[in-house]
Amino acid sequence: MDLDWLRDFLALAELRTFSRAAEARNVSQPAFSRRIRALEDWVGTPLFVRGTQGTTLTPAGAHFRPAADDLTHGLERARREARAIGDRNTVALSVAATHALSFTFFPAWIRGLMQLQALGTLNLVSDSMEACEAIMLSGEVHFLICHVHPNAPTRFETDRFPSVPIGDDVLVPLCAPGADGRPIWSLPGSEDAPVPYLAYSQASGLGRILAACQDLKRTSMATALTSHLAATLMTMARDGHGVAWLPRTVAADDQARGSLVRAGPEQFDVPIEIRLFRSPECRNDAADELWDGLVSRSAQTRPKSASERAAC
């Protein structure tokens, strides 16, 4: 059995159509279909019910899904741990970052740091918030970069896992425009015409943040799709399947091109912060130097409190 078969299976179980899953897996649809069929032949029973409206899991597929998920995550974790042991003498810094920040925020942020100090060899681990938390708690990386919101706490105790703010972001409700350039879907929606909602799964930190926002609970929406990947939700929103709350850092180019437009007023925006958390267990000189520099810069740029301004 090929590990890619399990990844294909999980993609199809989540996205529910062969075309979307094949696109997400970056493979042609015929090749993707052959791999799914090969997995079903290996298991010995059909895992999906194929239909004109897409696919659904058979009872056997639903039973197989958690095992496939555990196996792929377990192998990925074992690979990271083995790589960490092999790289211990060569990698200076290991950083975990959620998918949304790995592809947009991290490159520019780390480039700016490199202009100020030498960082040595870097290892970036990109995954869902749930997986990044597990990586951080097990002491596999020096730092974690993620979105945070005061109403959606992380699993990190503040006394054990210090953090500094390194950026700002906003979750904006976006959807595809119609022929007139106006949004296809409009918030807050109504009971008679609920807005199709492209939601983050439980593994996503952005999903936790949105679930904690009271303003969103006053909308009328019907969940059309869930995924832990902002990139997947952005593609689905761009294709006209519903409204997704996307980080401005991720969707800025699509907004500028007009392929995504606001689906609601700014009252539905969710300001969020980008923070870097430090591991209390994974330490070296390079991590100490980077942390000291970030703390110093954060203190210099922090707005003064009322008492501090009065003392000036």
C-alpha positions in Angstrom: 0.0 0.0 0.0 1.2 3.5 -0.9 1.0 6.2 1.8 -0.3 8.6 -0.9 -3.4 6.4 -1.2 -4.3 7.3 2.4 -3.7 11.0 1.8 -6.0 10.7 -1.3 -8.6 8.9 0.7 -8.6 11.7 3.4 -8.8 14.4 0.8 -11.8 12.8 -1.0 -13.5 12.2 2.3 -13.2 15.8 3.2 -13.9 17.5 -0.2 -16.4 14.9 -1.4 -15.8 15.2 -5.1 -13.0 13.6 -7.2 -12.3 16.9 -9.1 -11.7 19.0 -6.0 -9.8 16.3 -4.2 -7.5 15.6 -7.2 -6.9 19.4 -7.5 -6.0 19.6 -3.8 -3.7 16.6 -4.1 -2.1 18.1 -7.3 -2.7 15.1 -9.5 -4.9 14.5 -12.6 -8.4 13.2 -11.9 -7.9 9.9 -13.8 -4.7 9.1 -11.8 -6.5 10.1 -8.6 -9.4 7.8 -9.4 -7.0 4.9 -10.0 -5.3 5.4 -6.7 -8.6 5.5 -4.8 -9.7 2.3 -6.6 -6.3 0.7 -5.8 -6.8 1.5 -2.1 -10.3 0.0 -2.2 -8.9 -3.1 -3.8 -6.3 -3.3 -1.1 -8.8 -2.9 1.7 -11.1 -5.3 0.0 -14.4 -3.3 0.0 -15.7 0.0 -1.4 -15.0 3.0 0.7 -17.0 5.6 -1.2 -20.5 5.8 -2.7 -20.2 7.6 -6.1 -23.1 9.8 -7.2 -23.9 12.7 -9.5 -23.7 15.1 -6.5 -20.4 13.8 -5.4 -19.1 11.1 -3.0 -20.0 9.9 0.4 -18.3 7.4 2.7 -19.7 3.9 2.9 -20.0 2.5 6.4 -16.6 0.7 5.8 -15.1 4.1 4.7 -16.4 5.9 7.8 -14.8 3.1 9.9 -11.6 3.3 8.0 -11.3 7.1 8.1 -10.0 7.6 11.7 -7.5 4.9 11.3 -6.2 6.4 8.1 -6.0 9.8 9.8 -4.1 8.4 12.8 -1.7 6.5 10.5 -0.8 9.4 8.3 -0.3 11.7 11.3 1.7 9.1 13.1 4.0 8.6 10.2 4.4 12.3 9.7 5.3 12.7 13.4 7.8 9.9 13.2 9.4 11.4 10.2 9.7 14.8 11.9 11.2 13.3 15.0 13.7 11.2 13.0 14.6 14.3 10.9 15.0 16.4 14.1 17.4 13.8 15.5 19.4 13.8 12.2 19.4 17.6 11.9 20.3 18.3 15.5 23.8 19.2 14.7 23.0 21.2 11.5 19.6 22.9 12.0 19.8 26.1 14.0 16.1 26.8 14.4 12.9 24.8 14.0 9.7 26.7 13.6 6.1 25.4 13.4 3.5 27.5 11.7 -0.1 27.0 10.7 -0.7 26.5 6.9 -2.2 29.9 6.4 0.8 31.7 7.9 3.4 29.4 6.3 2.6 30.4 2.8 2.0 34.1 3.2 3.3 35.7 6.4 6.3 33.6 7.2 8.5 34.2 4.1 8.4 38.0 4.4 8.7 37.9 8.2 11.7 35.6 8.3 13.3 37.6 5.4 13.0 40.8 7.5 14.7 39.0 10.5 17.5 37.8 8.4 18.3 41.4 7.5 18.8 42.1 11.2 20.6 39.0 12.4 22.1 35.7 11.2 19.7 32.9 11.9 21.5 29.8 10.6 19.7 26.9 9.0 16.0 26.9 9.4 13.5 24.1 9.5 9.8 25.1 8.9 7.0 22.6 9.9 3.6 23.6 8.4 0.4 21.9 9.7 -3.0 22.6 11.2 -3.2 24.4 14.5 -4.1 21.2 16.3 -1.0 19.4 14.9 1.2 22.4 15.6 0.1 22.5 19.2 1.0 18.8 19.6 4.4 19.4 18.0 5.0 22.4 20.3 3.9 20.6 23.4 6.2 17.6 22.7 9.2 19.9 22.4 9.9 19.2 18.8 10.4 22.8 17.7 11.8 26.0 19.1 8.9 28.3 18.1 5.3 28.3 16.9 3.7 31.0 14.8 -0.1 31.1 14.8 -3.2 33.4 14.8 -4.6 34.2 18.2 -7.8 35.8 19.6 -8.5 36.6 23.2 -11.8 34.7 23.1 -10.2 31.5 21.8 -7.3 30.5 24.1 -4.6 28.1 22.9 -3.3 25.1 24.8 -0.3 27.0 26.0 -0.1 28.1 29.6 1.3 31.7 29.6 3.7 30.9 32.4 5.3 28.0 30.5 5.0 29.3 26.9 6.0 32.9 26.6 4.9 34.7 23.4 5.4 38.0 21.6 3.2 39.6 19.0 4.8 39.7 15.5 1.9 40.9 13.3 -1.7 41.6 12.8 -4.4 40.1 10.6 -8.1 40.2 10.0 -10.6 37.5 9.1 -12.8 38.9 6.4 -16.0 37.3 5.1 -15.5 36.9 1.3 -17.2 35.2 -1.6 -17.2 35.3 -5.4 -18.8 38.3 -7.2 -21.7 38.1 -9.6 -21.8 39.5 -13.1 -22.5 42.9 -11.6 -19.5 42.8 -9.3 -21.6 42.5 -6.2 -21.2 39.5 -3.9 -23.2 36.4 -4.8 -24.0 35.9 -1.1 -24.7 38.6 1.5 -24.5 38.5 5.2 -26.3 38.2 7.6 -28.5 36.0 5.5 -32.0 35.0 6.6 -33.9 31.9 7.8 -35.5 31.6 4.4 -32.3 32.0 2.5 -29.3 31.0 4.7 -25.9 31.8 3.4 -23.8 28.8 2.4 -20.9 28.7 4.9 -17.4 27.4 4.1 -16.2 26.5 7.5 -12.9 25.6 9.2 -12.7 22.1 10.8 -12.1 21.5 14.4 -8.3 21.0 13.8 -8.1 24.7 12.6 -7.2 27.5 15.0 -9.1 29.9 12.8 -12.2 27.6 13.3 -11.8 28.0 17.0 -11.6 31.7 16.7 -14.7 32.0 14.6 -16.6 29.7 16.8 -15.9 32.1 19.7 -17.1 35.2 18.0 -20.6 36.2 19.1 -21.3 38.4 16.1 -21.1 35.4 13.8 -23.8 33.6 15.8 -26.3 36.4 14.8 -26.0 35.3 11.1 -28.1 32.8 9.3 -25.8 30.3 7.6 -25.8 26.7 6.5 -22.5 24.8 6.5 -21.6 23.7 2.9 -18.1 22.5 3.4 -15.5 22.1 6.2 -11.7 22.1 5.9 -8.7 23.0 8.1 -7.0 24.6 5.0 -7.7 28.3 4.4 -6.4 27.7 0.8 -9.2 25.1 0.2 -11.9 27.4 1.5 -10.5 30.3 -0.6 -10.7 28.2 -3.7 -14.3 27.1 -2.9 -15.3 30.7 -2.2 -13.7 31.9 -5.5 -15.7 29.2 -7.3 -19.0 30.5 -5.9 -19.7 27.8 -3.4 -20.3 30.1 -0.4 -18.8 32.6 2.1 -15.5 32.0 3.9 -13.8 34.1 6.6 -10.3 34.3 5.2 -7.2 36.0 6.7 -6.4 39.2 4.8 -2.8 38.0 4.5 -4.1 35.0 2.5 -6.8 36.6 0.4 -5.3 40.1 -0.4 -4.3 39.2 -4.0 -7.7 37.8 -4.8 -9.4 40.9 -3.3 -7.2 43.1 -5.4 -8.0 41.2 -8.5 -11.7 41.2 -7.7 -12.1 37.4 -7.7 -13.2 37.7 -4.1 -15.4 40.5 -2.7 -16.8 41.3 0.7 -19.9 39.3 1.7 -20.7 41.6 4.6 -19.9 44.9 6.3 -16.9 45.4 8.6 -19.0 44.5 11.6 -18.4 40.9 10.6 -14.7 41.3 10.4 -12.7 39.5 13.1 -9.4 41.2 14.1 -6.7 38.7 15.1 -3.1 38.8 16.1 -0.1 36.8 14.9 2.0 35.6 17.8 5.2 33.7 18.2 5.3 31.2 21.1 8.5 29.9 22.5 9.1 26.3 23.7 10.3 25.9 27.2 12.1 22.6 26.4 13.6 23.0 22.9 16.4 25.5 23.4 19.7 26.4 21.8 21.9 29.6 21.4 20.3 30.5 18.1 16.8 30.3 19.6 17.9 32.4 22.6 19.4 35.1 20.4 16.3 35.3 18.2 14.0 35.4 21.2 16.0 38.2 22.9 15.9 40.2 19.8 12.1 39.8 19.3 11.4 40.6 22.9 13.5 43.8 22.7 11.9 45.0 19.5 8.4 44.2 20.9 9.1 46.3 24.0 10.3 49.2 21.8 7.2 49.1 19.6 4.6 48.4 22.3 2.2 51.3 22.7 2.6 53.1 26.1 0.0 52.7 28.7 -1.9 55.7 30.2 0.3 55.7 33.3 3.5 55.5 31.2 2.3 58.5 29.0 1.5 60.5 32.1 5.0 59.9 33.4 6.6 61.3 30.2 
